[in-house]
Amino acid sequence: MTTDPYIGRLLANRYQLVKLIGQGAMGRVYQAKDMLLGEVIVAVKFIAQTLLNQRMRERFEREATICALLGEKSNHIVRVRDFGADENDVSFYVMEYLEGESLSDLIRPQHLSLTRFFNITRQICLGLQCAHKGILVKGELCPIIHRDIKPSNILIIQDTSFGELVKILDFGIAKLLQSDVAQTQSFMGTLAYCSPEQMEGKELDRRSDIYSLGVMMFEMLSGEMPILSETRSFGGWYKAHHYVSPKSFHSINPDLKLPKALEELVMQCMAKEPGDRPQSAGEILKTLEPLEQELGEGRPVGSNLGRANHGLVQLEPKSRRAPTADEICRRASWPKDKPLSKIVFPHIIHTSREALGTLWVMLSKQDIQNRLVSMRYNYFLFLTSPHPMVL
């Protein structure tokens, strides 16, 4: 048995590698301890040795930067904490360590219930919506597409506070939609989920992700793929995505009873022409919301997670649960006895059940923008443990 030379290494004088937890074409992922932050468990991804050239290094650094920025904007995208290169000039980045179940494992034995489908799909759409709206890169707003939406890139986490939390993984092959044609038109993706235009190597926009999402939604609801290729070759899948119509839900399972509007939405997402699909993840959310309400199950606790960075979290009117620390903080107002200036101070928020210790910070708009770009300097300012941070 070959011993992995990486196990036990102290990376960047900070991250002690514990064990290999995953590997793929782009690299290897290790569980590690962050020795600087009290041995907090993190995940470290190394770029594959065969990819160590200048272009791939630049892509790897861009991947880390994109993930860092997106992770701060949405709870539904895996968060990146650090990146760099080791003593052998092998690039790596450090992510939050997540324990959960892949959507691919979840739907393999059987299709999802409607209640669970709505909850998971809504959170996926919120993550994609955030990415598609874009991030600021060198002062320019750049939309981001994932290019590889599939069940194995969706992680389901059972969170004690929020219930079922969904994270989108592997924005590593996402590309900034900029004017560099050579950068945006090379082929990446998983053949079974690729849009027709992606198979052609065309410049892509968010509607390509929506096609992939449609394929995945069909699989979530039926347990089967909507489109099959005669062969596993690129040519076989090219023909399938261009000329083979998706199967109907009835043809897969006549006993599967779905709302007509939901069936139509999934089929519309898989339209061959981008213009015939929903034009944004927001459109999909608008269609799903009334269908979920009609189901009568109510919205799960985690439904407001995706809105966490866009305003106050509104509690459900009929909810009987106690508000979370996050919700309490977002409903709080700036203390009247504190000046409107760049300060930091501890503050106790009293509720009917407890006294919540928090740390409050006021920064200038420019400082916040700088910290959004320089993610690696935010460890102590933006950590939500052991006490909530209120910016």
Buried (B, 14 or more C-beta within 10 A) or exposed (E): EEEEEBEEBEBBEBBBBBEEEEEEEBBBBBBBBBBEBEEBEBBBBBBBEEBBEEEBBEBBBBBBBBBBBBBBBBBBBBBBBBBBBBEEEBBBBBBBBBEBEBBBEBBEEEBBEBBBBBBBBBBBBBBBBBBBBBBEBEEEEBBBBBBBBBBBBBBBBEEEEBBBBBBBBBBBBBBBBEEEEEBBEEEBBBBBBBBBBBBBEBEBBBBBBBBBBBBBBBBBBBBBBBBEBEEEEEEBBBBBBEEBEBBEBEEBBEEEEBBEEBBEBBBBBBBBEBEEBBBBBBBBBEBBEEBBEEBEBEBBBBBBBBBBEEEEBEEEEEEEEEBBBBBBBBEBEEEEEEEEEEEEEEBEBEEEEEEBEBBBBBBEEEBEEEBBBEBBEBBEBBBEEEBBBBE
